[in-house]
Amino acid sequence: MWKNRNVWIILSGELIAGLGLWTGIIGNLEFLQEKIPSDFVKALILAIGLLAGIIAGPLAGRIIDQSRKKTVLLLAGLGRLLSVAFMLIAIATDSVWWMMGFVIAIQLSATFYFPALQSTIPLVVKDDQLLAMNGLHMNIATIARVAGTALAGVMLVYWSLSSLYWISAVAYAVLLIFTMMLRIDETRDEDVRNKGNKEKNNFKDMFPVLKSYPAVSMTLIMTMIPLLFLGSFNLIVINLSEIQQSSTIKGLVYAVEGIAFMVGSFAIKYVTRKWKTTFILFFFATMVGIAEFLLVFAENLILSLSAFAFLGFALGCFFPTAMVIFQKQMPKAYHGRFFSFRNMLERVMFQVVLLSAGAFLDIVGLQTMVVIFGFISLSLTAIFFLQMKRRNIILEQQVKPSVVKTV
């Protein structure tokens, strides 16, 4: 795998783009904290971008399955680069409206970019390398998150807020260059694309196929559990900073969670040798719920950071495992629509969690909110486990159903 130039290009591009992405996210939080006092209103602004992504999701899925993946990655990357201009205008004019334009534009770009990237990875590595590649890709993204947030913290002390977005723009421009260097053999999928173009490749055609792969469906549902924590992540970080009256805890939280994630994504290669896929997913989903309960001790720095360490390690084991199930068991002809559908579900969940978290933080505070979220996470984990046993779904086996005819 290390001799594969595409692997190096994807990982290097992710590192550089991730630095730009996370400096921009810290800039967004800083801008919102200065301009908007209410957590619920902050959540509404962030949710607008997610809504745009949900609306564009079906179109993105069809385009990705009908088009060359590299072309989609290039156009989405260009959209990312151009979207930075909205935020620079927002800072110059002191306007929240322009920031909303930035949030919408960056989310629309992500709606095309990430499903296309997830569809590309199985085309550039062998099936038995998918777990390692997914883990590496997530690790690089995490390194970029830790480095990007740390860089943003330093830059905010010495430089202006707009400097964060100039760094983002440079990073996205470099990502475009790296994407141009990709060499993806998509000729084996040419017939599928041509057939899809004739049949209009409807987004709804994916659903009967998805129903025929119960392991994929169950895993897709399982990935919604960590989103209770992830959807409220940024609001929780802001509140922790206010509770402990410390601006440095923001960087510490991202660093601890990121390092724990990397440890988890390395450990999962050894964990899979001893544990079954089913046990891995449900065990680490339970760990996410425990991490939420730990934030009851939000005044305590050590216990707060321990909660994010638990979260990071759990996600580092959970998501690479889930991604391998998706990439291996879902037919490649439906990858674009499937990953777009998955991103749509995540955005819906993020919207619900964002708005709920914003309301809870304004009404009952952080500690009561995490108890509610922790109870929901553990309850859903138990319910899904019982459902899986009742339906006799086995995640370890690749189900080979009969061909599904679509209309």
PALUM-945552 format. One record per residue (C-alpha): residue in one letter; x, y, z. Coordinates in steps of 0.25 Angstrom, whole numbers, plus 5000, padded with zeros to 4 digits. Layout:
<nodes>
aXYZ ...
</nodes>
This chain:
<nodes>
m500050005000 w501150105003 k501650084989 n500350134984 r500550284980 n499050314981 v499050274995 w500150374998 i499450484990 i498150464997 l498750465011 s499650585008 g498450655003 e497650625015 l498750675024 i498850805017 a497350825015 g497050785029 l497950895034 g497150995026 l495850935030 w496150945045 t496751075046 g495451125039 i494551055049 i495251115061 g495151245054 n493651215052 l493451195067 e494251315071 f493351405061 l492051345067 q492551355081 e492851505079 k491551535071 i490451435077 p490151425092 s489151315091 d489551165089 f488251135082 v488451245072 k489951195069 a489351055067 l488351115057 i489351185049 l490251055048 a488950975045 i488651055032 g489851005026 l489550865029 l488150885023 a488750925010 g489550795010 i488350715013 i487550775001 a488750754991 g489050614996 p488150534986 l488750614974 a490150594979 g489950444980 r489450434966 i490550524960 i491650444968 d491150314962 q490950364948 s492350444948 r493750424949 k494150434964 k495350514961 t494550624954 v493550634965 l494750644975 l495350754967 l494050834966 a493650814980 g495050864984 l494950984976 g493651014983 r494351004996 l495351104992 l494351204987 s493451194999 v494551255008 a494351395001 f492951395008 m493651385022 l494651495018 i493551585014 a492751555027 i493951595036 a494251725028 t492751765029 d492451705043 s491351635037 v490751505042 w489951495029 w491151475021 m491651375030 m490351295028 g490751305013 f492051235016 v491451125024 i490451095013 a491551095002 i492551015010 q491550905014 l491050894999 s492450874995 a492650765006 t491350695001 f492050664988 y493450654993 f493350545005 p492450444998 a493350454985 l494550434994 q493950315001 s493550254988 t494950274983 i495750204994 p495250064989 l495750094975 v497150124979 v497450014990 k497149864990 d495949814999 d496949755009 q497549895011 l496249965013 l496349965029 a497750015029 m497450125019 n496250165026 g496950175039 l498150245033 h497250345026 m496450375039 n497850385047 i498350485037 a497050565038 t497150565053 i498650605053 a498150725044 r497050755054 v498050755066 a499050835058 g498050935052 t497350965065 a498650985072 l499151075060 a497851155061 g497951175076 v499351235074 m498951315062 l497751385069 v498751435080 y499751495070 w498951515057 s497551565053 l496351475051 s496451485036 s497851425036 l497151285039 y496351295026 w497551325018 i498251205023 s496951125020 a496951185005 v498451145003 a498151005009 y496950984999 a497851034987 v498850924991 l497850824992 l497350854978 i498750834973 f498850694980 t497550654974 m498050684960 m499150584963 l498250464966 r498250354956 i496950274957 d496650154948 e495150174947 t495050094934 r494449974941 d493350064945 e493050124932 d492050024927 v491250044941 r491350194939 n490850194925 k489750094928 g489350194940 n489350314931 k488350244922 e487450204933 k487650334940 n488250274952 n487150304962 f487550334976 k486350244981 d486950124973 m487950114985 f486850084995 p486449944991 v487849904990 l488149955004 k487049875009 s487649755003 y488949775011 p488449775026 a489849775032 v490049915024 s488749965029 m488949925043 t490349985043 l489850115037 i488850125048 m489950105058 t490750215053 m489650315058 i489950285072 p491250365073 l490650485066 l489950525079 f491350555085 l491950605072 g490750695068 s490850775080 f492450765081 n492750905078 l491650965087 i492150875098 v493550925096 i493051075097 n492251045110 l493450965116 s494351085113 e493251175120 i493051085132 q494551075135 q494851215131 s495951175122 s496151195107 t497351095107 i496350975110 k495850985095 g497250945090 l497450845101 v496050775098 y496350765083 a497750715085 v497350605096 e496250555087 g497050555075 i498250475081 a497250375087 f496550365073 m497950335067 v498250225078 g496950165075 s497050155060 f498450085062 a497949995073 i496749945064 k497649865055 y497949785067 v496649785073 t495949725060 r496849605062 k496249565075 w494849635075 k493649615065 t493149735057 t491849735065 f492549735078 i493449845074 l492349935069 f491449925081 f492549925091 f493050055086 a491650115084 t491550085099 m492850165102 v492250285095 g491150285105 i492050275117 a492850385112 e491650475112 f491350435126 l492750475130 l492450625126 v491550635138 f492850675145 a493050795135 e493750875146 n494850775148 l495950795137 i496450645138 l495150585137 s494650675126 l495850635118 s495650485121 a494350495115 f494850545102 a495950435103 f494950325104 l494150385093 g495350395084 f495850255086 a494450205084 l494250275071 g495650235066 c495250085067 f493750105063 f493750185050 p494950115043 t494149975045 a492850035041 m493450095028 v494049955024 i492649895025 f492150005016 q493250005006 k493249845005 q491849805006 m491149924998 p491249904983 k492250004977 a491150044967 y490350104978 h491550164986 g491250314982 r489850304986 f490050224998 f491150315004 s490250435000 f489050375007 r489950345019 n490450495019 m488950545018 l488650455030 e489850515038 r489450655035 v487950635039 m488550575052 f489450685054 q488350785052 v487450725062 v488650705072 l489150855069 l487750915072 s487450825084 a488850845090 g488650995088 a487350995095 f487750905106 l489050995109 d488151115110 i487051055118 v487750945127 g489250955125 l490350865121 q490350765132 t488850725131 m488950725116 v490050615116 v489250525126 i488150535116 f489050505104 g489750395111 f488450325115 i487950335100 s489250275095 l489250155104 s487750135102 l487950135087 t489150045088 a488349945096 i487149955086 f487949935074 f488649815080 l487349745083 q486849775069 m488049715063 k487949585071 r486449575068 r486749595053 n487949505053 i488849605046 i490349565045 l491249675042 e492449595040 q491849525028 q491749585014 v490349565010 k490149534995 p488649554992 s487949524979 v488049634969 v487149754972 k486349804960 t486149954960 v485050034953 
</nodes>
